[in-house]
Amino acid sequence: MNNMPTLQLISRDKQAGRLEICNQTTEKADLYILGDIVSDGWGKWCDEDTCPKDITDFLSGLGEVQEINLHVNSGGGSVFAGITIYNMLKRHQAKVTTYIDGIAASIASVIACAGDRVIIPANGTFMVHKPTNGYFLESLNADQLRKDADTLDSCQKAIVQAYMGKAKEGITEETVNALVNEESWLVGGEAAEYFDFEVEQDVQAAACASDFFRQYAHTPEGLDADMPGNQGKAPRVLGQPQEKNAAGGALESVLSGRGLDTLADAVMARIRAKEAARKDEETEKIKKELLGDLYLYGA
């Protein structure tokens, strides 16, 4: 069998979230999604975080590879970024086998469903819930809030279609919507009652450090504190990230060198404000494109 160099997204212990050249066979490649799902590089506060550009780079280097092993251990993140990643994996010609190495929560559970096969350990966790929208330094009127609510409703319809693509025979859309509405945390065997997942024996749970665990309504007690990657981890505060990626560290260094430490929050707020302004212009276009693609793979 011939070998060829391809791009691989590797685990935290191997510099997770960074792309590097690895020796892969011409037939198989491994993709690891082990951190939070973010929209772009600016949203990466930790090296584990993954954005659609990472996946684009990964897939573009695969050549004619026939199989992708997708390993997921993520607490979730950006809905639109996750839908984008899902669509890219579904479009790819390779057969995708998903391995839920620990937790696939929120939008990470949608990404997991991109696999032609989904394998979850008996002690793994699959969480589904209603999409949400967070606001930072924004004041929205009733019309804007209603528009956001409509967008979230459309997102829910789309992600339910992704789940229905893996639903077991006899499981209705109404049942899946009920799971989503209740924020359901399903261990391996429970998930397999609703979805066409293969359950393997218990494995040693991999650490999953995610700020999103603190935002969910029914996070299992002790999950956030007990996971090795989260021990002693303080809640993320903008301007005071506990572990920055290279871009975040460089920004702080520049500010500090110019005596502008106290403006760190203001700088990041300005970035967020620009993103919010751009969001109003692009949301409808992105929603139609991404959700339209996602419906292609629904039940």
C-alpha positions in Angstrom: 0.0 0.0 0.0 1.4 3.4 -0.9 1.7 6.2 1.6 1.2 9.8 1.1 1.5 12.9 3.4 -1.9 14.4 4.4 -3.1 16.9 6.9 -4.3 15.6 10.2 -6.0 17.4 13.0 -4.6 15.7 16.1 -5.4 15.4 19.8 -4.6 17.9 22.6 -1.6 15.9 23.7 -0.4 16.1 20.2 -1.1 19.9 19.7 -4.9 19.6 19.2 -6.5 22.0 16.8 -3.3 22.5 14.8 -2.8 21.1 11.4 0.5 19.4 10.6 1.7 16.9 8.0 1.4 13.3 9.0 2.0 10.1 7.2 -1.4 8.7 6.2 -2.3 5.9 3.8 -3.9 6.7 0.5 -7.1 5.0 1.8 -7.6 6.4 5.3 -7.3 9.6 7.3 -8.0 10.5 10.9 -9.8 13.7 12.0 -10.0 14.7 15.6 -12.5 17.4 16.9 -11.6 17.7 20.6 -12.4 21.3 21.6 -15.1 23.9 21.2 -16.6 24.6 17.8 -15.9 28.3 16.8 -16.6 30.4 13.8 -13.1 31.4 12.9 -9.5 31.8 14.1 -10.4 34.9 16.2 -12.8 32.8 18.2 -10.1 30.3 19.3 -9.1 31.0 22.9 -7.6 27.5 23.2 -5.6 25.4 20.8 -8.2 22.6 21.0 -10.9 24.8 19.4 -11.9 24.0 15.9 -13.4 26.2 13.1 -14.6 25.4 9.6 -11.3 26.6 8.1 -9.5 23.9 9.9 -11.8 21.3 8.3 -11.4 22.9 4.9 -7.6 22.7 5.2 -7.9 19.1 6.4 -10.1 17.9 3.6 -8.3 19.7 0.9 -5.1 17.8 1.7 -6.7 14.3 1.5 -6.6 13.7 -2.2 -8.6 10.6 -3.1 -8.7 9.1 0.4 -11.6 6.6 0.7 -12.2 6.6 4.5 -12.2 9.2 7.3 -12.2 8.2 10.9 -13.8 11.2 12.7 -13.1 11.3 16.5 -15.3 13.6 18.5 -15.0 14.7 22.1 -16.5 18.2 22.3 -18.8 20.2 24.4 -20.3 22.1 21.4 -20.1 25.7 20.2 -21.2 27.8 17.3 -24.3 26.4 15.6 -23.5 27.8 12.1 -19.9 26.7 12.3 -21.0 23.2 13.3 -23.6 23.0 10.5 -20.9 24.1 8.1 -18.5 21.3 9.3 -21.4 18.8 9.1 -22.1 19.8 5.5 -18.5 19.6 4.4 -18.1 16.1 5.8 -21.4 15.0 4.2 -20.3 16.3 0.8 -16.9 14.6 0.9 -16.6 11.4 -1.2 -15.0 9.4 1.6 -16.9 7.1 3.9 -16.9 8.7 7.4 -16.9 6.6 10.5 -17.6 8.7 13.7 -16.1 7.6 17.0 -17.5 9.5 20.0 -14.5 9.2 22.2 -16.2 10.8 25.3 -18.8 13.4 24.7 -20.6 14.8 21.7 -22.7 17.7 23.1 -24.8 20.3 21.4 -23.6 21.1 17.9 -20.8 18.5 18.2 -23.6 15.9 18.3 -24.7 17.2 14.9 -21.2 16.9 13.5 -21.0 13.4 14.9 -24.1 12.5 12.8 -22.1 13.3 9.6 -20.7 9.8 9.9 -22.0 7.0 7.7 -21.3 4.9 10.9 -21.4 6.3 14.4 -19.7 4.3 17.2 -20.2 5.3 20.8 -18.8 3.6 23.9 -21.3 2.4 26.5 -20.0 5.1 28.8 -20.0 7.8 26.1 -22.4 10.8 26.1 -24.5 12.2 23.3 -26.3 15.5 24.2 -29.0 17.3 22.1 -30.7 20.6 23.0 -32.4 23.6 21.5 -30.0 26.1 19.8 -29.3 29.2 21.7 -27.9 32.7 21.0 -25.6 34.6 23.3 -25.4 38.4 23.4 -22.3 40.4 24.3 -22.5 44.2 24.7 -25.6 44.3 22.4 -28.9 46.0 22.9 -31.6 44.5 20.8 -35.2 45.7 20.2 -38.2 43.4 19.9 -38.0 43.1 16.1 -34.4 42.1 16.3 -35.1 39.5 19.0 -38.0 38.1 17.0 -35.7 37.8 14.0 -33.2 35.9 16.1 -35.9 33.7 17.5 -37.0 32.8 13.9 -33.4 32.0 13.0 -33.1 29.7 16.0 -36.3 28.0 15.1 -34.9 27.4 11.6 -31.7 26.1 13.1 -33.6 23.6 15.2 -35.5 22.3 12.2 -32.2 21.9 10.4 -30.4 20.1 13.2 -33.4 17.8 13.8 -33.1 16.8 10.1 -29.5 15.9 10.8 -30.5 13.7 13.8 -33.3 12.2 11.7 -30.8 11.1 9.2 -29.4 8.8 11.9 -32.7 8.0 13.6 -33.7 4.3 14.0 -36.7 3.0 12.2 -39.9 4.0 14.0 -38.4 7.1 15.6 -40.4 10.1 14.6 -39.4 13.7 14.2 -41.8 14.5 17.0 -39.8 12.2 19.3 -36.5 13.8 18.3 -37.9 17.3 18.8 -38.9 16.3 22.3 -35.4 15.1 23.1 -34.0 18.4 21.8 -36.5 20.5 23.7 -35.7 18.8 27.0 -31.9 19.0 26.6 -31.3 15.3 26.7 -28.0 13.8 27.9 -27.9 10.2 26.6 -25.3 7.6 27.5 -24.2 5.1 24.8 -27.0 2.6 25.2 -29.7 5.3 25.6 -28.5 7.1 22.5 -28.7 3.8 20.5 -32.4 3.4 21.5 -33.1 6.5 19.3 -30.3 6.6 16.8 -28.6 4.1 14.5 -25.4 4.0 16.6 -23.1 1.1 17.3 -22.4 0.7 21.0 -19.0 -0.6 22.0 -17.7 -1.6 25.5 -16.7 1.0 28.0 -13.5 2.9 27.3 -11.4 5.1 29.5 -13.2 8.5 29.2 -11.0 11.1 27.6 -11.0 14.5 29.2 -13.2 17.1 27.6 -12.6 20.7 28.6 -15.4 23.0 27.5 -16.8 26.3 28.8 -20.2 25.4 27.3 -20.8 22.8 30.1 -21.5 25.7 32.4 -24.1 27.2 30.0 -26.3 24.1 29.7 -29.4 23.7 31.8 -29.0 20.0 32.7 -25.3 19.3 32.7 -24.7 16.2 34.7 -23.6 17.1 38.2 -19.8 17.1 38.6 -19.1 16.7 34.8 -17.5 20.1 34.5 -15.5 19.9 37.7 -14.6 16.3 37.5 -13.2 16.1 34.0 -9.4 16.2 34.2 -9.2 18.9 31.6 -11.5 21.2 33.6 -10.1 20.8 37.1 -9.3 24.2 38.6 -10.5 25.9 35.4 -12.2 29.2 36.1 -15.1 30.4 34.0 -13.9 32.2 30.9 -14.1 36.0 31.1 -13.5 38.0 28.0 -10.1 39.8 28.3 -9.0 37.3 30.9 -8.7 33.9 29.1 -7.0 31.3 31.2 -5.3 29.7 28.2 -4.9 31.7 25.0 -4.0 30.5 21.6 -1.2 32.2 19.6 -3.4 35.0 18.3 -4.8 35.8 21.7 -1.3 35.8 23.3 0.1 38.0 20.6 -2.7 40.6 21.0 -2.2 40.8 24.7 1.6 41.2 24.2 1.1 44.1 21.8 -1.3 45.9 24.1 1.0 45.4 27.1 4.0 46.7 25.2 2.1 49.9 24.4 0.8 50.4 27.9 -2.7 49.5 26.9 -3.5 46.6 29.2 -6.6 48.3 30.5 -8.0 48.5 26.9 -7.9 44.7 26.3 -11.6 44.4 27.0 -12.4 47.3 24.8 -10.4 45.9 21.9 -12.2 42.6 22.1 -15.5 44.4 22.5 -14.8 46.2 19.3 -14.1 43.0 17.5 -17.4 41.5 18.8 -19.3 44.6 17.8 -18.0 44.3 14.2 -18.9 40.7 14.2 -22.4 41.6 15.4 -22.8 44.3 12.7 -21.7 41.9 10.0 -24.0 39.2 11.4 -27.2 41.2 10.6 -26.1 41.5 6.9 -24.9 37.9 6.5 -27.3 35.8 8.7 -30.1 35.4 6.2 -27.7 34.5 3.4 -25.7 32.0 5.5 -28.9 30.5 7.0 -30.4 29.8 3.6 -27.2 28.3 2.2 -26.3 26.2 5.2 -29.7 25.1 6.1 -30.5 24.4 2.5 -27.5 22.1 2.3 -28.4 20.4 5.5 -31.9 19.5 4.4 -30.4 17.5 1.6 -29.1 15.0 4.1 -32.3 14.8 6.3 -34.8 12.1 6.5 
